[in-house]
Amino acid sequence: MHTKVINNIQTQLFELTKKKYSKKYINTNIFPIIEYIVYSNKTKFLISGSQGIGKSTLIKILKTSIEKYFDKKIIALSLDDYYLSKNDRLKLSKKIHPLFKTRGVPGTHDIKKLKKNLDDFQKSNYPIYTPIFDKLIDDRSNKIRKEIIKKDILILEGWCCACPPLDKKFLKKNINDLEKSKDKDRIWRNYINKNLIYEYKKIFKIFDKIIFLKAPSFDFVLSWRLKQERMNNSKSINNKKMNKKEILQFILHYEKLTRWMIRELPKFSNLVIHIDKNQKIIKRVIN
């Protein structure tokens, strides 16, 4: 079975990334993650990591391999699908701060809906209806996903999953032009932190294990996000693209928390997966 799993992952990786990964790399770096999840005897996993780092690809590999070879059914959720609608974010931007018009940070997710889906999983309350967010139109889709069959494992992935609240010193520090020019009074970042302390912490505590994909630094996020945008637009009917300048502006909204997580989250994670600049796994640390 082991050889079949490795071969299958190699095929999947090529289909997803158009790159050929060696069987040795897969056996050393990816198969152990599958074993970690399967043999932990836990049911709820958080997978966290910066934009473009490869979370979605990893989730697809994990779900397919575990279901096919280990006879466990998985419900894989993305925090991105719980973004508030464009209209709801517009209301939030008028009520709290203009920067909340842009999706991404804590405060721009439908936490009540996510909590309901997590509760349904824990109580085996099926079917489970989960939302879909369409990034190409920056709005919630009219479609929904319907999970009918009982699942053994739930995995939630998201760029800010398990993010610990910011300390006062780091919160006050302006780390980019967005914060300097548009959040001088720190209303935006204080509201983000308030959400982390109260609403998001409750969600993160539900999970048994935290798996963190650690980037070498925030400096690589732009190139990863550009690559992600090209892949997104290959699927777009309207071919609506964000250019490099727009993406750079977009990721400034994520910078503070991403830098904070790279620094702090390894202390709280059960499994830390170190990623290099080429998005390859170079080390795994179990805490």
QUIVENGI-V984158 format. One record per backbone hydrogen bond with DSSP energy under -0.5 kcal/mol. CO is the residue of the C=O (numbers start at 0). NH is the residue of the N-H. Records with the same first field share a line. If there is no record, write none. Layout:
CO=NH + NH
//
This chain:
0=4
1=5
2=6
3=7
4=8
5=9
6=10
7=11
8=12
9=13
10=14
11=15
12=16 + 18
13=17
18=20
21=25
22=26
23=27
24=28 + 29
25=29 + 30
29=32 + 33
30=34
31=35
32=36
33=37
34=38
36=39 + 41
37=40
42=153
43=207 + 208
44=155
45=47 + 210
46=157
47=212
49=52
53=57
54=58
55=59
56=60
57=61
58=62
59=63
60=64
61=65
62=66
63=67
64=68
65=69 + 71
72=151 + 152
73=75
74=76 + 154
76=156
77=80
78=81
79=82
81=109
84=88
85=89
86=90
87=91
88=92
89=93
90=94
91=95 + 96
96=99
97=100
98=101
104=107
107=83
108=110
109=113
110=114
111=115
112=116
113=117
114=118
115=119
116=120
117=121
118=122
119=124
120=123
123=125
126=128
127=129 + 146
129=144
131=140
132=134
133=136 + 137 + 138
138=133
142=131
144=129 + 146
145=147
146=126 + 127
152=74
153=44
154=76 + 156
155=46
156=78
157=48 + 160
159=162
166=170
167=171
168=172
172=174
175=179
176=180
177=181
178=182
182=185
185=189
186=190
187=191
188=192
189=193
190=194
191=195
192=196
193=197
194=198 + 199 + 200
195=200
197=201
198=202
199=203
200=204
202=205
203=206
208=45 + 210
209=211 + 269 + 270
210=47 + 212
211=213 + 272
212=49 + 214
213=274
216=219
217=220
219=223
220=224
221=225
222=226
223=227
224=228
225=229
226=230
227=231
228=232
229=233
231=234
232=235
238=240
242=246
243=247
244=248
245=249
246=250
247=251
249=252
250=253 + 254
251=255
253=257
254=258
255=259
256=260
257=261
258=262
259=263
260=264 + 265
263=266
264=267 + 268
269=286
270=211 + 272
271=273 + 284
272=213
273=281 + 282
275=278
279=275
282=273
284=271 + 286
//
